Amino acid sequence: MPDVADFRSDTVTRPTPAMREAMAGAVVGDDVLGDDPTVKELEREVANLLGKEAALFVPTGSQGNQIAAHLHARPGQEIAVGENAHTYDWEMAGLAAISGLQARTLPAEKGRIDLEAARGALRPAGGHRPACLLLTTENTHNFHGGAVVPLEHLQELREIAIERGAKVHLDGARLWNAAAASGVALADYAATADSVMTCLSKALGAPVGSVLSGDADFIAEAHDVRKMLGGGMRQVGVLAAPGLVAVRDQRERLVEDHERAAKLAEGFLRVADVELPYGLPETNIVFVRAVGRDANALVSALERAGVLTFATGPDTLRFVTHYDVNDHHVDRCLEAFNAACSSN
Ligand SMILES: *Cc1c(COP(=O)(O)O)cnc(C)c1O
């Protein structure tokens, strides 16, 4: 296989040798019947890390987010989300289709939902208006350039939600990156929400899976919704096992991804008429705007040089660093980007 520098997403990583070994040796049982010890171990470990009572292994982050929304709100109600939130923008309108929810998008900057807007949005039903008693936060914020949402900001949102009698769900697909970048404990972030979804298959490099955490009653109900959505899996310890390796061995390594993202960003800025719409990256995601150039043409030129990425707008591209991106890939990417911009 040619050595492609793949910056499309941190989902493209292949399992490490330690993960494959753990898969082969995993002790398993029928998890729908509650018989898989490896799944239980993973759920307990993530719940402990997040300071929650219980957790549930789910096939995808989207399913974890959708289960949470389904349980925290009723059909005909609203869910308040930050603009560009993954739950709202990138999950096939699941909020409406699965749970009958109307999304109310709130202005947000670098993942920080506007506090006044949150105060205005969260309210009980009355006077022709539906109840809006669920707020979803996202940390790190994917489509705001992997921004780390400060703990204090999440705490303020939590206070507002408590005042209003509203629930909070934290989409923490990359909460690991937020913790690695800021030094804030996972449990401190998690304490700002009733439920938290974390992905194993993103930055941590596991092949499959996410974990939904919350209090014991919530997770008991989440089991049933997971089954309804077709997410009850049988001898799935073979997938929980690499998840455990990911949670134990990959978290400290994330700072290397962040350093490589910073190096990419600095390199991009040396090219004429290039901007970083979200500023220098705090974690593993870099958005770059090549003013006056065609993003799709740049993507094709990069691909010819063995560098993969996505266009996210007419002149914008996104690059994500991860376990399978090394320093040579970063150098190759910057060379190819520079060359493509010079001839474009
Ligand atoms: C990827 C992602 C998800 C969903 O994860 P899938 O496993 O791809 O369904 C949810 N939230 C955010 C912020 C993400 O980046």
The ligand as a Tripos MOL2 file, in Angstrom:
@<TRIPOS>MOLECULE
LIG
   15    15     1     0     0
SMALL
NO_CHARGES

@<TRIPOS>ATOM
      1 C1        -17.7860   12.2260   14.5160 C.3       1 LIG1
      2 C2        -18.6060   13.0070   15.4490 C.ar      1 LIG1
      3 C3        -19.7870   12.4780   15.9720 C.ar      1 LIG1
      4 C4        -20.4280   11.1830   15.5120 C.3       1 LIG1
      5 O1        -19.6460   10.0830   15.4770 O.3       1 LIG1
      6 P1        -19.9400    8.8770   14.4450 P.3       1 LIG1
      7 O2        -19.2930    7.7470   15.1820 O.co2     1 LIG1
      8 O3        -19.2600    9.2260   13.1810 O.co2     1 LIG1
      9 O4        -21.4000    8.6980   14.3160 O.co2     1 LIG1
     10 C5        -20.4800   13.2450   16.8770 C.ar      1 LIG1
     11 N1        -20.0270   14.4510   17.2620 N.ar      1 LIG1
     12 C6        -18.9080   14.9880   16.7760 C.ar      1 LIG1
     13 C7        -18.4740   16.3340   17.2480 C.3       1 LIG1
     14 C8        -18.1460   14.2970   15.8460 C.ar      1 LIG1
     15 O5        -17.0420   14.8480   15.3550 O.3       1 LIG1
@<TRIPOS>BOND
     1     1     2 1
     2     2     3 ar
     3     2    14 ar
     4     3     4 1
     5     3    10 ar
     6     4     5 1
     7     5     6 1
     8     6     7 2
     9     6     8 1
    10     6     9 1
    11    10    11 ar
    12    11    12 ar
    13    12    13 1
    14    12    14 ar
    15    14    15 1
@<TRIPOS>SUBSTRUCTURE
     1 LIG1         1 GROUP 0 **** ****
